[in-house]
Amino acid sequence: MSASRHDSDARSARAPVPVHLVLVAAVADNGVIGRAGVLPWRLKSDMQHFRRLTMGKPVVMGRKTYLSLTRTPLPGRTNIVLSADPAFAAPGVVVAGSFGAALACARGDALRRGADAIMIIGGADLFAQAMPLADRIELTRVHLRPQGDVMMPAIPPGDWREVARREFPAGPHDEASFTVLSYERITATPADCVAGAR
């Protein structure tokens, strides 16, 4: 083996795994994502999809989203809860006082785990903060139009392209059919711009 090939292999072995920022959301056809602190539908098939998608990765959520999860951490994932309340604490979760602190904690956890993504799982305010920095969006479009009090922030069409679409009929434990959509960013994030300027 040549010295240059050996050096290249050594650099590849040391190269860190890129950690992507991914939004994971379930959204009704009318944009609703929540009602009175819970999901306004029952979709066991999509919950199984969500589990597969997020397992082994850090998940970042707002306090209200955490409290909607029957107040127990999601197993097999580091649960990072963003809360401005310094008194908030919950067993089995990491509490972050700011979005930046939550991302820093999640990135460190992803690197330790060898995970390739940080999963942002809600709610609406957190989606709005994370969307300008995100690399991917994994969106379940629920084919219902329920009443609700929490709406998904708009996804700017000029920033994203759809790269995958899968249709799912309603299963025996699902209230509706749904479509799983994957989007990739087509514009540079602020982080990309900074990195490119160095």
C-alpha positions, -999 to +999 in steps of 0.1 A: +000+000+000+014+034-009+020+061+017-007+084+001-033+056+002-024+049+038-028+086+047-061+087+029-074+057+047-063+071+081-081+104+073-112+085+064-111+066+096-108+098+117-135+117+098-164+124+120-199+111+110-219+141+098-248+148+121-279+161+103-307+181+118-341+164+109-376+177+117-401+149+123-438+159+123-472+145+117-495+171+102-532+169+092-543+181+058-555+214+073-521+220+090-531+210+126-505+192+146-521+193+181-552+199+201-553+206+239-518+191+243-523+158+224-524+145+189-560+148+175-559+114+159-548+078+165-524+063+140-506+033+154-489+026+120-474+061+120-462+057+156-444+026+146-428+046+117-418+073+141-402+048+165-381+033+136-371+067+124-359+081+157-346+050+176-310+053+187-309+091+180-312+121+203-347+136+202-353+173+210-387+185+220-405+213+238-418+209+273-455+207+261-446+180+236-428+161+264-458+163+287-480+150+259-460+118+258-477+105+290-448+122+308-423+094+303-392+095+281-391+078+248-371+046+253-339+039+233-334+076+226-318+105+246-347+128+254-337+165+254-365+188+266-363+226+259-379+246+286-375+283+297-387+273+332-355+268+353-376+248+378-387+222+353-372+188+357-382+153+347-367+119+354-348+104+325-346+135+304-320+162+298-335+197+302-320+226+281-327+262+288-322+274+252-324+261+217-287+265+213-280+245+244-304+218+233-287+214+199-252+213+215-263+186+239-280+166+211-249+169+189-226+157+217-250+128+223-252+119+186-214+119+183-211+096+213-237+072+199-224+073+164-258+085+153-261+104+120-290+127+130-306+149+157-344+145+155-366+176+163-400+163+172-421+194+182-439+214+190-447+243+166-423+268+182-394+244+181-402+234+145-401+272+136-367+277+153-352+246+138-365+248+102-339+274+090-311+251+102-326+217+093-312+194+066-342+171+062-379+170+071-397+137+076-434+146+074-465+124+079-495+140+061-525+127+080-556+127+058-579+143+083-591+178+089-595+179+127-601+209+150-569+219+167-550+247+185-515+241+172-505+245+136-474+233+117-452+263+105-452+266+067-425+248+048-410+273+023-413+256-011-383+273-025-360+259+003-370+222+000-375+194-025-396+163-020-373+132-024-396+104-013-433+097-009-451+066+004-488+061+007-503+041+036-539+030+038-555+031+072-546+000+092-568-017+118-556+007+145-555+039+124-582+066+122-571+076+087-548+069+058-516+089+056-487+098+034-451+099+045-430+126+027-393+132+029-378+166+020-342+176+015-330+212+017-321+228-016-307+261-002-277+265+021-284+268+058-267+297+077-243+271+092-233+260+056-227+296+046-204+302+076-185+270+070-181+278+033-166+313+042-138+298+063 
